[in-house]
């Protein structure tokens, strides 16, 4: 079986939806960070801020990777529903957005590996590791019945 040939255009088309998801997650987490109220305000405010910071860093890395391959990152973003102010109800909303991004990352990783773009796949694997850790933290906060 021949090795797949890397094509930057195809890699960029796989990375763009992941970028859109990361930007959407950033906006959702930042909104949660801004509006959270209720019991345990301080730890949730900090957790949501951490998720937002991580998503912003993720988006930046993906956008720069697209640019490295002479692609043009777009400013599109997924829209996630963040409507509640109470931290208890914000947690599952944010977790749902994070789950969507994790699924997008994992789908892209598989496609990039199939295309022979190991560098982009490895980058997403590292970013996914960070996202999964934050998802664990959000789930633990949810289980604690904050």
Order of alpha helices (4+ residues) and beta strands (2+ residues): alpha-alpha-alpha-alpha
